[in-house]
Amino acid sequence: MSLAVQLAGLRLKNPLIAASGTFGYGVEYEELLDLSRLGGLVSKGLYMEARDGNPTPRIAETPSGLLNAIGLQGIGIRAFVKEVLPRVARHDTVHLVNICGDTVEEYAEVARVCDGAPGIAGLEVNISCPNVKKGGMAFGGDPRMTHEVVAAVRKATDLPVIPKLSPNVTDITVLARAAEEAGADALSCINTLLGLAVDVETRRPKLAFGTGGLSGPAIRPVAVRMAWQVARTVKIPVIGVGGITSASDALEFMIAGCRAVQIGTANFVMPGIHESILADLSAWLERHGVDDIGDLVGTLEYPGSSSAGDPEVCR
C-alpha cells in the first residue's frame, strides 16, 4: 500500500502536513515526534521583518474549537532562513514556508528571499488571515487582489506557489479561479472562520483584538464543503484544512477531492497525532483493499447535483 502523494511537483511520503501557525517553525516539535514521519510541514507566517503580533489575550477555547488572534507574530523571513531553516531542513520532510505581506510588493520580496534557499520546497501564500489590520483578507477576499498577489509571487520565484484561501467570502470558487489563473500550483482550503467570543461578565470580547479565527473540529464540515467546491472548480491540486483529528477526518477531505491535508489545532492537544492517523490510514486502506491512497481522491459519490452550489444541496 502506498501513502505517498504528488502535489504541485512535490512528492510527499504521505498526505499529512502540519499546518501553519500550529506547528511553530517545526523545530519546536523536534523532541516530541519524528518530523521525518510527516508528509510535510508549513512554517508560521513570515513577513520581511519581525512582528510582535496582537496584544494578549490572543486565544480562547470555544465548543469543539479554538478562537485565535495571534496576529502573525514572527521573526521575519531573513532571520528564519539564517537561523531556523538549517536546523529544520535536517529532517526528511517537505518544508513549506507561509509567506505574508502588507503590500503586494512585500509578498514578492519575501518570495524572492525564499527562492533558492536550501531546504524550502514551496510557498504557502497567506492571503486569508482574519487577524491582522492590513493585508490578510483584504487580499484574499477580492479576486482582483488575489490575482495580483499570486501573480507577483509567481513572478518572484520558481518554487511551487500555494495560496491559502479564506472561507470568509461569498463564493470561494471565484477566488480559487483567480489564484489558478495567476499561476498557483495548488490551493490550501481553508483558513480560519471569522468569529467572536464574548465575556459576559465584562461584556467585552474574550480576545484583545476583538474578533478571531475559529479552527478545530467545529469548522470541519464547512471546510470539507468548501474544499470540495474548489476541487471541482480548478484543475490544480487542493490541500484540505480544517478540524482534522482522525484518519476518517482526513479521508473525508481526500474523498471530496483533496490531494493532501493539513492538521492544525489538533497539534496543540495531541502532538503525536500524525503517527496515529498514519497507522489508521494504512489500516483503512488494507481493510478496503485500496493499494494507493491517491486512488481515493475525488471519489465522492454526490447525489443529485452536477455543479457546486446547485440548489439540490439545500434539499
C-alpha positions in Angstrom: 0.0 0.0 0.0 1.2 3.5 -0.8 0.5 6.6 1.2 2.7 8.8 -1.0 1.1 11.7 -2.9 2.2 14.0 -5.7 1.4 17.7 -5.1 2.5 20.7 -7.1 5.5 19.0 -8.4 6.5 17.7 -4.9 6.5 14.1 -3.7 5.1 13.8 -0.1 5.7 10.4 1.6 2.2 10.7 3.0 -0.6 13.2 2.7 -0.3 14.6 6.3 1.1 18.1 6.5 1.5 20.1 9.8 -0.5 23.4 9.3 0.9 26.9 9.6 0.5 28.6 12.9 0.0 25.4 14.8 3.5 23.9 14.5 5.8 26.8 15.1 8.7 26.6 12.7 8.9 22.9 13.1 11.9 22.8 15.4 9.6 23.3 18.4 8.3 19.7 17.9 11.7 18.0 17.4 11.7 16.4 20.8 8.0 15.4 20.7 7.9 13.5 17.4 9.9 12.3 14.4 9.5 15.2 11.9 10.6 12.9 9.1 7.3 10.9 9.5 5.4 14.0 8.3 4.4 14.3 4.7 5.3 18.0 5.1 5.1 21.0 7.4 4.3 24.6 7.0 6.1 27.3 8.9 4.4 30.1 10.9 3.5 33.1 8.7 6.6 35.2 7.9 6.8 38.8 6.8 10.0 40.6 5.7 10.6 41.9 9.2 9.9 40.6 12.7 6.4 41.2 14.2 5.2 41.1 17.8 1.6 40.2 16.8 -1.5 41.2 18.7 -1.8 42.1 22.4 -3.0 39.3 24.8 -5.3 37.6 25.4 -4.9 36.0 21.9 -6.5 32.6 22.4 -9.9 31.5 23.7 -11.4 28.0 23.7 -14.8 27.5 22.1 -17.1 24.4 21.8 -15.1 21.9 19.7 -12.7 24.7 18.6 -10.3 27.4 19.2 -10.5 31.1 18.6 -7.2 32.9 18.0 -6.0 36.3 17.1 -2.2 35.9 17.3 -1.6 38.5 14.6 1.1 36.6 12.7 3.8 37.1 15.3 7.1 36.0 13.7 10.9 36.5 13.4 10.9 37.7 9.8 12.0 35.8 6.7 15.7 36.7 6.8 16.1 35.5 10.4 14.2 32.3 9.6 16.4 31.5 6.6 19.6 32.2 8.5 18.8 30.8 12.0 16.0 28.3 11.8 15.9 26.8 8.3 19.3 25.0 8.5 18.0 23.2 11.6 14.6 22.2 10.4 16.0 21.3 6.9 17.9 18.4 8.5 14.6 16.5 8.8 13.5 14.4 5.8 10.1 16.0 5.0 8.8 18.7 2.7 9.2 22.2 4.1 6.8 24.9 3.0 7.0 28.5 4.2 3.9 30.5 4.8 4.6 34.0 3.4 2.7 37.2 4.3 2.8 40.8 3.4 1.1 44.2 4.0 1.5 45.0 0.3 1.8 43.1 -3.0 5.4 44.2 -3.2 6.2 42.7 0.2 4.7 39.3 -0.7 7.0 39.3 -3.8 10.0 40.4 -1.7 9.5 37.6 0.8 9.1 35.1 -2.0 12.4 36.3 -3.5 14.2 35.7 -0.2 12.8 32.1 -0.1 13.7 31.4 -3.7 16.8 29.2 -3.8 17.1 29.0 0.0 18.2 25.4 0.7 15.5 23.4 2.3 12.5 25.4 1.2 10.3 23.2 -1.1 7.4 25.6 -1.7 5.5 28.7 -0.6 2.0 28.9 1.0 0.8 32.4 0.3 -1.2 33.7 3.3 -3.9 35.9 1.7 -6.6 35.0 4.1 -5.6 35.7 7.8 -8.5 37.4 9.5 -6.5 38.6 12.5 -4.4 41.5 11.0 -5.4 45.0 10.2 -3.6 45.1 6.8 -3.2 42.5 4.2 -4.8 39.2 5.0 -8.5 39.2 4.0 -8.1 42.5 2.1 -6.2 40.5 -0.5 -7.9 37.1 -0.1 -11.5 38.5 -0.3 -11.1 40.3 -3.6 -10.5 38.3 -6.8 -8.6 41.1 -8.5 -6.2 41.5 -5.5 -5.9 37.7 -5.1 -4.8 37.5 -8.8 -2.3 40.4 -8.3 -0.7 38.9 -5.2 -0.4 35.4 -6.6 0.9 36.7 -9.9 3.6 38.8 -8.2 4.7 35.8 -6.1 4.7 33.6 -9.2 7.0 36.0 -11.0 9.3 36.3 -8.0 10.0 32.5 -7.5 10.4 29.2 -9.2 9.1 27.4 -6.1 5.6 25.9 -6.0 3.1 28.6 -5.1 0.1 27.5 -2.9 -2.3 30.3 -1.9 -4.3 29.7 1.3 -7.9 30.7 0.6 -10.3 32.4 3.0 -13.7 30.9 3.9 -14.9 34.4 4.8 -16.2 35.1 1.3 -19.4 34.8 -0.6 -18.1 32.3 -3.2 -14.7 30.7 -2.6 -14.6 29.3 -6.1 -14.3 32.8 -7.6 -11.1 33.3 -5.5 -9.8 29.8 -6.4 -10.2 30.5 -10.1 -8.4 33.9 -9.7 -5.5 32.2 -8.0 -5.3 29.4 -10.6 -5.3 31.9 -13.4 -2.5 33.9 -11.7 -0.2 30.8 -11.7 -0.9 29.0 -8.5 0.4 25.4 -8.4 -2.1 24.2 -5.7 -4.5 25.7 -3.2 -4.9 25.3 0.6 -8.6 25.3 1.7 -9.4 26.8 4.2 -8.0 29.3 6.6 -10.0 30.1 9.8 -13.6 31.3 10.0 -14.1 34.7 11.5 -15.6 34.5 15.0 -16.3 36.4 18.1 -16.4 35.2 21.7 -17.8 37.5 24.5 -17.0 37.6 28.2 -20.5 38.1 29.6 -19.1 39.3 33.0 -17.2 42.2 31.4 -19.3 42.5 28.3 -16.1 42.7 26.3 -14.6 40.3 23.7 -12.5 37.5 25.1 -9.7 38.4 22.7 -7.9 41.7 22.9 -8.1 42.1 19.1 -11.9 41.6 19.2 -12.7 39.0 16.6 -10.5 36.0 15.9 -10.1 33.0 13.6 -12.1 29.9 14.5 -10.4 26.5 14.0 -10.8 22.9 15.2 -13.5 20.2 14.7 -16.3 22.7 14.8 -15.4 24.0 11.3 -14.7 20.7 9.6 -18.0 20.3 7.7 -17.7 23.8 6.3 -14.1 23.2 5.3 -14.9 19.9 3.6 -17.7 21.6 1.7 -15.5 24.5 0.5 -12.6 22.2 -0.4 -15.0 20.0 -2.4 -16.3 23.0 -4.3 -12.8 24.3 -5.1 -11.6 20.8 -6.2 -14.5 20.7 -8.7 -13.7 24.1 -10.0 -9.9 24.1 -10.6 -7.5 21.8 -12.3 -4.7 22.2 -9.8 -4.4 20.2 -6.6 -6.2 21.1 -3.4 -5.0 20.7 0.2 -7.8 20.3 2.7 -7.5 22.1 6.0 -9.9 22.4 8.9 -10.6 20.3 12.1 -8.8 17.1 11.3 -8.3 14.9 14.3 -8.5 11.4 12.9 -7.9 9.3 9.8 -11.6 9.4 8.9 -11.5 13.2 9.0 -8.5 13.2 6.6 -10.3 10.7 4.3 -13.3 12.9 4.2 -11.2 15.7 2.6 -9.5 13.3 0.2 -12.6 11.6 -1.0 -14.1 15.1 -1.5 -11.2 15.9 -3.9 -8.1 16.9 -1.8 -4.7 15.5 -2.7 -3.3 16.1 0.8 -4.5 17.5 4.1 -3.1 19.8 6.9 -3.5 19.1 10.6 -3.7 22.2 12.7 -5.4 22.8 16.0 -5.1 19.1 17.0 -1.3 19.6 17.2 -1.9 21.6 20.4 -3.9 18.8 22.0 -2.1 15.7 20.6 1.4 16.5 19.3 1.8 12.9 18.2 -1.4 12.7 16.3 0.3 12.2 12.9 1.5 8.8 13.9 -1.9 7.6 15.0 -3.6 8.9 11.8 -0.9 7.3 9.6 -1.5 3.9 11.3 -5.2 4.3 10.9 -4.9 5.3 7.3 -2.9 2.2 6.5 -5.4 0.1 8.3 -8.3 1.7 6.4 -6.6 1.1 3.0 -5.9 -2.6 3.9 -9.5 -3.1 5.1 -10.9 -1.6 1.9 -8.4 -3.2 -0.5 -7.0 0.1 -1.7 -3.4 -0.1 -2.8 -2.8 3.6 -3.4 -4.3 6.4 -1.3 -4.2 8.6 -4.3 -6.9 6.4 -5.9 -9.4 7.8 -3.3 -9.0 11.5 -4.3 -12.3 12.9 -5.7 -14.3 9.6 -5.4 -17.2 11.2 -3.6 -20.5 9.9 -5.0 -22.6 13.0 -4.6 -26.3 12.6 -5.2 -28.4 14.8 -7.5 -26.1 17.6 -8.5 -23.5 18.2 -11.2 -22.2 21.6 -10.1 -21.1 23.0 -6.8 -23.6 25.3 -5.2 -26.5 23.8 -7.1 -29.9 24.2 -5.3 -30.1 20.5 -4.8 -27.5 21.0 -2.0 -30.3 22.6 0.1 -33.0 20.0 -0.4 
